[in-house]
Amino acid sequence: MRVPTVADLMQREFVALPPDASLLAARRTMQLARLRHLFVADESRLVGIVSYRDLQDALLAELEARDAITRLDALGARTLREAMVPAPYVARPDTPADEAARRMLSLHLGCLPVCEGAGGDARLVGLLAESDLLRAAWRR
């Protein structure tokens, strides 16, 4: 039996925002789309990833540092670039799914961005989430 690859399991529809998007815009997007992870991309080039936890930590840190009058203005001015994890671990479409699963487990990741190409030319093409791996395991 052939071992599935990341391309077999990944989601090809995903949400990404530019690095200069505000934390408030990211929060709204994540809530509306019911996302736990948000890609930060410049055009189609992955520059970072923000988990809901990363976003909450950044928002709370900003709130703690401000008085009540300036809190909302400050949140609108903070960008994803300030909260994202830059240069996240990624998978390639041809990566075996079991290898991707081991990486996610060992690094405690909820998802892996899937990119084609290398270095600065890598293009974001999909998302492999824990739920994709669970769905594949359940079908066997």
N, C-alpha and C positions, 0 to 999 in steps of 0.2 A: 504494500500500500504506500502510495506517495505521500510524503510529509507535506502538508500545506505550507505555502509561503505567506508572508505578510500580505502580498498582493491579493491572495485568495480571501483574506479575512478583513482587510482594512475597509474603513469607510472612506468613500471618495468625495463625500459631501461633508464639509467642515466649515467652521467659522474662524476667520482671522481678522484682526484689526491692526492698523498701523501703529508703530511704536509711539507716535505722538498723540494717540487717542487718550482721552482722559480716563482716570480710574472710575469716575462715575459712569461714563459711556460703557466701559468694560463691564461694570457691575450690572447695568441695565441689560446689556446684550446677553450676559451669562444667565441672568434670571429669566429673560424672555425665551431664550432658546434652551433653557434647562441644561446648561453645560457645567461640567466640573473642571474643564480645561479649555483655555482659549489660546490659540496660536497668535503670536505677534509676528507679522510679516511685512516686509518692505517689498511691494509688488507681490511676486510669488516666492520670494526668498525668505526662508524662515530666519528670524533674528532672535526669537525667544519664545517662551511659553509661560503662561500664568495659570496657576491653579486657583480654584476658588479660595483656598486657604491662604495662598500668597496675597491675593487681592484683599481679603479680610484683614490680614496682618498689616498691609500697607495703609488701608483705610483707617484702622484703629490707631496706628502709630501717628497718623496725621491728625486725627481728632484729639488725641492726648496732648499734642504739641500746641494746640490752638485754643484761643478763648472762644466762647460760644458764638460771638458775632462773626468771626472770620472762618469758622469751620467749613461751611458749605463752599465758600469761595475758594478756599485752599484745596478742597477735594476736587473741584472742577479744574484746577490748574495743574494737578499732579498727573503725570502721564504713565502709560504702561511701561515705557522704557525704565522707569524708576522702580517698578515692582516685578518685572519679568525675570525669569531665569534665562540669562543669555546663553547661546550656544548649547541648547539642550541635547541630550542623547537622542539619536534618531535611528530609524530602521530604513532599510532599502526595500523596495518592492520584492526583490528576490531573496530576502532574508528568510530562512526557514522559520515558521511560526513558533516552533518549540524553542529555538534560540532566542527569539524576541521575548517569549514568555519568561524564559530564565533570566534574561536581562531585566525585565520589568520587576520580577520577584526579588532579585538580588539588590536592585537599586531602589526598591519600594516606590515604583512609578505606577501611576494609574493609567497612563497612556504613553504611546510613543508617536511622535510625528513621523510620517513616512515621506522621504525625500528621494528624488532622482538626481543624479549628478553628484559632484563632489565640491567641497570647499565653498567658495563664494558663488559658484554656479549652481549649487544645489537648489532644486525647485520643489516646493511643498506640493505633494500630490495626494496625501491621505492621512488618516489617523487610525492607529490600532489601539483600541481601548480594552480594558479588562473584560468588559462585557462581550467584545468580539471573540476573545479567547474562550470565555465561558460558553458562549453559544456554540462554538466549534466543538468543544469537548462534549457538550450535551448531545450533539447530533451523532456522535460516534457510537 
